[in-house]
């Protein structure tokens, strides 16, 4: 299917009459990232206008189709758009069986399909097909908005992950009397229209073409800001793309444009995003990243801890805890303050709607009398939007004077202190250096952890010269060993090559595991930091990994055992996120990193990819980590990384535990291949029995646990529950609402 789609796509756009640049692509042909005298990085269309191949994206490369015939390279289709960029060793091969396969040392083999955000001349958007925006002009991963050709003949736009209903749509184009087999067409002259399969119904023009204008290239794109635009580009000029038609005209119309807990404000021909009072941008470099509280909310504190701040003339998603009629503004604020579950209240014409976070789809609309009241901490610094300018100026002058005086005092103190410290350090410097060298670096590590230190010779002996391999990962091989007179079994992880990356891996595991103590975490017993050798010594887990028992039919545990395994994993992650200090993001939760002891108690292992959080941090920025299939979407959207990435990975693992199968399986029917999509389908159709192959399980418990998993894998991180809440749901101590509809409508993309 992938190759059929691609070559239909190529044939649809490679229609211009020109001399043949590339006459044929034969089986066995391949592309590499770097163009040389013997290899190509792309294949050109007969016109020389389009190219298919590698292009630069971020720190690596992507595969796609782009306009090659103009100086400004414009990407019009991207393969596997949500995968990380491929490395410089990538190779794309057209195999003898007609498949296009992407190969690289790190990422293995992949094939691909799926349309993205652009419609080109002679292409059609068929019924139930979508175009989905990119994150940005430079990041072609799946964005926030989609254009859908609906069954009812409407062409409509929605935020990704919402139901296709009037409540969530923000633009549509009606085709009265066209029936239910309508398609969107773009002709070579820029004519954009809807055409019905009913021969008598005719067409509905959206934008008329210009037959008198030659030498223009057109494309239709749903952009990252949710606006649908028709572009033109003159082939005779070295200019840029010009917008000749766009919808909607209101730049704040796309719902969710500013992210969660923020609202859109129109500014001339563009837009801006404002956070709610008591909130700050999640990513200061990305205006549309959404906002989060800048204070810690403590549930059910007395109302005197909080106050309500008003945001006038703003409208939000109508998702309410409760509605109070015949109310006043003061009564509405008081009702929210007294309700532990109320984070905000919407007041309009005597009606008070209490809501909980997150708030979505916010925008400023001067004509709407709605007032949003936001619960904020009394200790939270208030915004200065109502402070008179003269007062602001006086405050600034006084503040600058005080800061300058404080700086002078600090500098004087630092100079005196550093002089005295220097005199002391001068005498002991050489002694410390000698001690560091003699201990091969152990002095540094001993300050961080208190574990047994092994020499390399000792570990070589207890593993019988590293004879029995019991596992391996990206950074090291694990061997079985035995220590002491009782021959206590241990697992020794050896980092095979002392590269800089592996040295960081070793230091990270030492600092993380050395400080953690929990029954659902694998215990680190010791380490070796001997010359160039770096090894870790763990307790031995006799039943292997969760993957070993879950994906081997004769070893698979029963339903009750699987549920206890799920709770054990949740307890371990909850400890990492909230109970240990500093808090830890694991970054690579998967069945292979869940080990089983002799009592079938699940324990989390392999902290090599862990990301430590400082006490004042709730998010961090880092390179893409983890394992494909378990990696949360925000890794690829260059968003800040929070503990919610572990929640997403746990959700995938939980689905695997429920279904006793891998998250991606090519040995099942095509519609069942991607487990998260199959689980959503079964949940929405009321056919959860299919997930467990009609295994005898408690139906109510199956529904509860499936809902937990679906909440964990929500596309937006803020919609995922914390691991504390996940654990409560797994233990049955809290109610579980139905999760929203699936985040990305991949089932629509996968049309033949």
Steps between C-alpha positions, in 0.01 A plus 500: 500500500779742591671484161172507310404816686835662439514433129139605449600817679806548282311432181233751603744785541760417236277610209681801358637456149876519503801298406554186703739558787468152646349248259437215742560371849599135490466244781818505706545875454578689817553848641743616769502814710810639328509556123823371344624411152369145546191548718198731497322663792176545303318397183368775272166503323500507118438877512785559741256699713450248782739268680457202730773423750687627803491855629652663808278522811619589850807302598445237232309434180147419389360331190243682294392670179603859446494766230846491347456730202509824703764647732269477802473125569141434613410165657158372386501149651693333781542128568445377856466861609482422874816291509828662611734626225708222344880504541763566234545127429138458383428328171173480303462194277242411233483123552431231242152440645400864446552630852681817602699417814688750716804349672738632763726344763311659790140475383490179298265466204181700438244536224255786480181662376253768620428837335606805696396866475508587128283448191668552161351554153320190364470354849171429674393487863251215503214442740619438861860589411685771690787743469667564835710807576865488603636623833678789326656597167823323598354208698280278284373277782124478552360834614175611663250540216346297221289546187241225451286413196191381687249234404220759499670705228638769732865601482588583861791579732544376857764490772682165499361259757145638519171349377387604154198694623377859465613576855865444414516607135627853431439526122299315236401534137151374421407313183118496493352215301835345414433170678746298705772429243669838469871562441720808509695576180782738412568561131822622344360850448421548871134402466393362841159332508284226647376235261225244562495142378144575396533601133194727515613691806785689333773680693527765769777755443708609797756701301489559124811429296679744271534346155678807365790465741773258398816395674340492846524214747218455754463308824235479775625462858355493848768693685628464854270782617190309383431727200434340159693691231528477124848604383643591162859534382626641171747267328656801327594676824718427800237633740306335777162331515203738489171437679210544255221357719466400865237398754396574767567874495502519880850397610369402844228274359707175514408347835795425725740721307663626820503169684350420838426766764569781253283718278548645154502876435478644148779744416455669161543221243648251747431375853654487846460267798439602862522273803229496764576687825724286720637311197822517295601372157615138500763583237597866486641459150171361367201732532248223427640249751226569754530609862532337841449624854788695652398385846431162660130442555420326828163331494226595743692778672281768659360752255718770660800335326362595158336790324324537165639714217278607211576476129232692312353428157657158458330180388607140572398142437164431665616217728350550845502337842166658584282794399339752739210704369372838623842582636707817539869556436580506873296187566665326206849578631406390852356172372824416320718597798304262723519210252826298515443372146436844350796674333307756298149633448337648191236766570259625238152653530432364849629149427809368683686200354760341726792333320819308575837524326614489232300769322498465121419699187529841668478822302428868557172609345409861579137451404447218750408604858635178654737546795744225596590488871826316567596358838852616593709484814493814714879478521531494120641829366212686339523621147578868452257567216290731721787689667524866386804579284635762740485253784682246288775750423554580868515133590755438226729785617492384862553136398799581279663705776458224756630235261807709413582551868454130569729408211778720636473333842495152348804565280698634796410198710582255223843656439593474869364148529674372186833640620479306825383183325783527248756520775359185658464307175852581389645283776277197438463503123790269418398252770146474363622455144725212601218334690264528202755340271577215736132411535427515124215742557333318789530809721248680282248220501534422869364845577186419302415147610572250775528165321753220500794567270628201298824471308481380142695186595240416767211524255691310237538217755141492628363488142748229394662740255160636389394158380117504519322784324144554624407821319622798306390857434610808308784576738611172647486124538373327816668188639407254774728466800520380859669659804581399858514162664127457446551562129232768490397553139560842349462671163800695374449763233818585310525812286699352217671812363599803698363766269396837641135406460548179698693682772201729548281187505707351780505818707123538460419147612731535798340821621143389436483141616741555787246730666182304429348233724165345410369147474401558137841624389792270422759543776850614411753316719825653384713635219841487338678820401839345436717670239315483167251240631147600600266234640187487716402216732126432550289250687425200280145468367432132444191527279648728236312792354130572460554467124626143552183386676244725332589420139568127549166309486601220736622748765217753491355581844127498566286814517530554877878455487523747213299758693733467799799543267341820365450635851859414595633692199276797581623503861862506383444787256298692758793469741739637237272790412383615842661323795874473439726805512584635253202405287589281203369459146589149386470575124496136385210309655444182297451126572869426447583739786250343741665202674327224696637352823445145631159602638391655167523847653567758227796734549611789279856484370740677266520856622765576241273741318359662814465875517536646849291799594623766739271588788365809326446338162194325362621479142822477307626516144710219357575302186263227388544192717323174564379225268289536188141398564511617862619857442250776575400736214651809666852360448451568128324834546801659673287566806625504857528149640315426825412192705207460260729326249528210746121503539464462123749210489323333792171529309648309207645237735163471676328429168762231431432349846125501433530344156810279549651627174746758369391855427587458131439156350519416130369146558140608565233652278593843366238685707640337816867568421541815711377412847404849621279556193346154531430557871329831427292337228390216728419741782292732283315206341434325833701195392767481772480120501699504176797654681542191720401248231185422699708399806278451806550825692283732707335722237468803729863474603607463137312819413654689797856392422460575128375850582806553722728404209316726255525797737875436534559517122323830435678712238507811720725440807282710730201273434689197632455427871788500747636161604343556841160531335579202273578287803177607669305406187673161478424435866134595449493785752385772255249520216630491143320720244491397135813618316462744210494371144828386355777757474609454139255359244748256346219266398391770256852533360528129436247492217607290205 
